Amino acid sequence: MSTPRSLRMSQHVRPVVVDTPRGPLAALTAGPAGISERQAALLVPGYTGSKEDFLAVIEPLGAAGRRVVAIDMRGQYQSPPAPSAAGYQLDELASDLVAVATSVAVDAGRVHLVGHSFGGLVARHAALAAPSAFLSLTLLGSGPGAIGGARAAALRELLDFLAPAGSDTDQLASKICQLWTDRLRPQAEAEGTPQEVIEFLGERTRLSSPLGLAEMARQLLNCADRTDELAMLEHLPKLVSYGENDDAWSPDVQDMMAKRLGAERISIPGTAHSPAVEAPETTAAILTAFWNRAERGGQLPDRAAGEHVRDDA
């Protein structure tokens, strides 16, 4: 779970609804007041996340001269749920991203796509389905396929906990609320999370689709490795970036994925699984530099996982 450290929203960041042929999605956006000469960017959150996970980076990204849009995926927080479990398959969620990209693109251009964690798996599917819609792809704290280790064990435990409810939405919602009350809220309080953020997390948990949470967990546990297919999109600039202490997909796994993709790879020091929350200035600077170079058609230098980026990069 990504936990925003602050919910402060500056006057340059505003909530919007992105209307697409596949339905509306809730979003936050920032960018120049007038016509932008740079291409737009689309930010996709991870499992149990939402657009607010990008609050700390939206403004500096927009200040660099482009429209930036962070969304709630289908069933996340303020976006409407899918009509059935099938709507949370990776292909369906990816189709939503393609539709959003078409809606927010500047002058029918292409969009920079960023996916964090589970959002990276969805972003990868979107790029494979419609490569012409995207100008670049960034996988942020995301891996080549199914998640493993302690996080996979936690997801299996969650699915076991939800299993008695079956597909009954009301029972699933009751189970999720119980989980928040009995475990997640006390954990957040013990970690010293500000009360304002705890209340937000509770609201996000209650409003997110319980069926979506269950189905996305299954996607995380069973997602196939499509790195080789993605590598074949040679004209799509790719960036793999991750926290040096990432505990979801390990830095070594993400580093190897970057090599297989022929992508630039950047390890962000002092961060774990959520660099946009933990080091927003560094993350924004990395993305802006990557996007600017992609728009110029240049190649960024390769950086090994151990070669850290300074906070003032």
C-alpha positions in Angstrom: 0.0 0.0 0.0 1.2 3.5 -0.9 0.5 6.0 1.9 0.6 9.7 1.1 2.5 11.6 3.7 0.3 14.7 3.2 -3.0 15.4 1.5 -2.2 19.0 0.8 -3.4 19.9 -2.6 -2.0 23.1 -4.0 -4.0 25.5 -6.2 -2.1 24.1 -9.2 -3.5 20.6 -8.7 -7.2 20.0 -9.2 -9.6 17.0 -9.2 -11.2 16.2 -12.5 -13.2 13.4 -14.1 -11.7 12.0 -17.4 -14.6 11.0 -19.7 -13.8 8.2 -22.0 -15.9 5.9 -24.3 -15.3 3.2 -21.6 -16.7 5.4 -18.9 -15.5 8.1 -16.5 -12.4 7.8 -14.3 -11.5 10.1 -11.3 -8.3 12.0 -11.7 -6.0 14.7 -10.4 -4.3 17.0 -12.9 -1.8 19.8 -13.1 -0.1 21.6 -15.9 0.3 24.9 -17.7 -2.6 27.3 -17.8 -2.4 27.8 -21.5 -1.4 25.5 -24.4 1.3 23.1 -23.6 4.2 22.5 -26.0 5.1 19.2 -24.3 3.2 16.0 -24.4 0.9 14.9 -21.6 1.7 12.3 -19.0 -0.5 9.6 -17.4 0.3 8.3 -13.9 -1.2 4.9 -12.8 -1.3 3.9 -9.1 -0.6 0.4 -7.7 -2.7 -2.1 -5.8 -4.9 -0.6 -3.0 -3.6 2.8 -4.3 -5.2 5.9 -5.8 -4.3 9.1 -7.6 -3.4 10.7 -4.3 -0.3 8.5 -4.2 1.1 10.9 -6.8 0.1 14.2 -5.0 3.7 15.1 -4.1 4.9 14.8 -7.7 2.0 16.1 -9.8 2.8 19.7 -9.2 6.5 19.7 -10.0 5.8 17.5 -13.0 3.2 19.9 -14.3 5.4 22.9 -13.6 7.9 21.5 -16.1 5.4 22.5 -18.8 3.1 19.6 -19.6 -0.3 18.3 -18.5 0.0 15.5 -16.0 -2.9 13.3 -15.1 -3.0 10.8 -12.2 -6.0 8.5 -12.2 -7.9 6.0 -10.0 -8.2 2.9 -12.0 -11.5 1.1 -12.4 -12.9 0.4 -8.9 -10.1 2.3 -7.1 -11.3 4.9 -4.6 -13.4 7.5 -6.6 -13.6 5.7 -10.0 -16.7 3.6 -10.7 -16.4 -0.1 -10.3 -16.3 -2.6 -13.2 -19.7 -4.3 -13.7 -18.2 -7.8 -13.0 -15.0 -9.5 -12.1 -14.0 -9.7 -15.7 -13.6 -5.9 -15.7 -10.5 -6.2 -13.5 -8.5 -8.4 -15.9 -5.3 -6.8 -17.0 -6.5 -6.5 -20.6 -9.6 -4.6 -19.5 -7.8 -2.3 -17.2 -5.2 -1.7 -19.9 -8.0 -0.7 -22.3 -9.1 1.9 -19.8 -5.5 3.4 -19.9 -5.6 3.5 -23.7 -8.9 5.3 -23.6 -7.6 7.8 -21.0 -4.5 8.4 -23.1 -6.6 9.3 -26.1 -8.7 11.7 -24.0 -5.8 13.6 -22.5 -3.3 13.6 -25.4 -2.2 17.0 -26.7 -3.2 17.6 -30.3 -3.9 14.0 -30.9 -0.4 13.2 -29.9 1.0 10.4 -27.7 1.2 10.2 -23.9 4.0 9.4 -21.5 2.8 6.4 -19.4 3.9 5.7 -15.8 2.8 2.7 -13.8 3.6 2.1 -10.2 3.7 -1.4 -8.9 0.5 -3.2 -10.0 -0.1 -0.1 -12.2 3.1 -1.0 -14.0 1.7 -4.4 -14.9 -1.4 -2.7 -16.3 0.7 -0.1 -18.1 2.8 -2.8 -19.7 -0.3 -4.4 -21.1 -1.6 -1.1 -22.4 1.7 -0.4 -24.2 1.6 -3.9 -25.8 -2.0 -3.4 -26.9 -1.7 0.1 -28.3 2.0 1.1 -28.6 1.1 4.0 -30.9 -0.8 5.7 -28.1 2.3 6.1 -25.9 5.5 8.2 -26.3 7.3 6.5 -23.4 6.8 3.9 -20.7 8.1 4.1 -17.1 7.8 1.1 -14.8 8.1 2.5 -11.2 8.7 -0.1 -8.5 7.1 -2.8 -10.8 8.3 -6.2 -11.9 8.3 -8.5 -14.9 5.3 -10.6 -13.7 3.7 -12.1 -10.7 4.8 -10.8 -7.3 6.5 -13.1 -4.9 7.9 -13.3 -1.4 6.2 -11.8 1.7 3.9 -9.6 -0.5 2.6 -12.7 -2.3 2.0 -14.4 1.0 0.0 -11.4 2.3 -2.1 -11.4 -0.9 -2.9 -15.1 -0.5 -3.8 -14.5 3.1 -6.2 -11.7 2.0 -7.8 -14.0 -0.6 -8.3 -16.7 2.0 -9.9 -14.2 4.4 -12.2 -13.0 1.6 -13.0 -16.5 0.3 -16.1 -17.2 2.5 -17.8 -14.1 0.9 -17.5 -15.5 -2.6 -18.5 -12.9 -5.1 -21.2 -11.3 -2.9 -20.3 -7.6 -3.0 -22.0 -6.7 0.3 -20.2 -9.5 2.2 -16.9 -8.7 0.5 -17.3 -5.0 1.6 -18.1 -6.1 5.1 -14.9 -8.2 5.2 -12.8 -5.3 3.9 -14.2 -3.0 6.5 -13.4 -5.6 9.2 -9.9 -5.8 7.9 -9.5 -2.0 8.0 -10.9 -1.8 11.6 -9.1 -4.8 13.1 -5.7 -4.6 11.4 -4.9 -1.8 8.9 -6.0 1.1 11.0 -4.2 0.0 14.2 -1.1 -0.6 12.1 -1.3 2.9 10.6 -1.7 4.4 14.1 1.2 2.4 15.5 3.4 3.7 12.6 2.6 7.3 13.6 0.6 8.1 10.5 -1.1 11.5 10.7 -4.8 11.4 11.7 -5.8 13.2 8.5 -4.0 10.6 6.4 -5.5 7.7 8.4 -9.0 9.1 7.8 -8.3 9.3 4.1 -7.0 5.7 4.0 -10.1 4.5 5.7 -12.3 6.3 3.2 -10.3 5.0 0.3 -10.6 1.5 1.7 -14.4 1.7 2.1 -15.0 3.3 -1.3 -12.7 1.0 -3.3 -14.5 -1.9 -5.0 -14.1 -5.0 -2.7 -14.5 -7.2 -5.8 -11.8 -5.2 -7.5 -9.4 -5.6 -4.6 -9.9 -9.4 -4.7 -9.5 -9.7 -8.5 -6.5 -7.4 -8.7 -4.8 -9.5 -6.0 -5.3 -12.5 -8.2 -3.8 -10.7 -11.1 -0.8 -9.8 -9.0 -0.3 -13.4 -8.0 -0.8 -14.9 -11.5 0.5 -12.3 -14.0 2.6 -13.7 -16.8 6.1 -12.4 -17.6 5.7 -10.4 -20.9 9.1 -8.7 -20.8 10.3 -10.2 -24.0 7.2 -9.0 -25.9 7.7 -5.5 -24.4 11.4 -5.5 -25.4 10.3 -5.9 -29.0 8.8 -2.4 -29.0 12.2 -1.0 -29.8 11.0 2.4 -30.6 9.2 3.0 -27.3 11.6 4.6 -24.8 11.5 2.7 -21.5 12.6 3.5 -18.0 12.7 1.1 -15.0 13.1 3.0 -11.7 12.8 1.7 -8.2 13.8 2.3 -4.6 17.1 0.9 -3.5 15.2 -0.9 -0.7 12.1 -2.0 -2.6 10.5 -4.9 -0.8 7.9 -5.9 -3.5 9.9 -6.9 -6.6 13.6 -6.8 -5.5 16.0 -4.3 -7.0 17.9 -7.3 -8.6 14.7 -8.5 -10.3 13.9 -5.1 -11.6 17.5 -4.5 -12.7 17.4 -7.7 -14.7 14.0 -6.8 -16.2 15.5 -3.4 -17.3 18.4 -5.2 -19.0 16.0 -7.6 -20.8 14.0 -4.6 -22.0 17.0 -2.5 -23.0 15.7 0.2 -20.8 17.4 2.8 -18.7 17.4 1.8 -15.1 17.7 4.1 -12.1 17.8 3.1 -8.4 16.5 5.9 -6.1 18.5 6.0 -2.8 16.8 6.1 0.6 13.5 4.8 -0.8 11.6 1.5 -0.7 8.5 0.7 -2.8 7.0 4.1 -3.2 9.6 6.6 -4.5 6.9 9.1 -5.5 5.9 9.4 -1.9 9.3 8.9 -0.3 11.5 11.0 -2.6 9.1 13.1 -4.7 11.6 15.7 -5.8 14.0 13.1 -7.1 11.3 11.1 -8.7 9.8 14.2 -10.5 13.3 15.2 -11.7 14.0 11.7 -13.1 10.6 11.5 -14.9 10.9 15.0 -16.4 14.4 14.4 -17.7 13.3 11.1 -19.2 10.2 12.6 -20.8 12.1 15.6 -22.3 14.7 13.3 -23.8 12.0 11.0 -25.2 10.3 14.0 -26.9 13.6 14.9 -28.5 14.2 11.4 -29.7 17.4 11.0 -27.7 18.8 8.2 -25.7 19.4 8.4 -22.0 22.6 7.0 -20.6 22.3 3.6 -18.9 22.6 3.6 -15.2 23.2 0.5 -13.2 21.0 -0.2 -10.2 23.9 0.7 -7.8 24.5 4.1 -9.5 22.2 6.3 -7.4 20.6 9.6 -8.5 21.3 12.6 -6.2 18.4 14.3 -4.6 19.1 17.4 -6.7 19.2 15.5 -10.0 
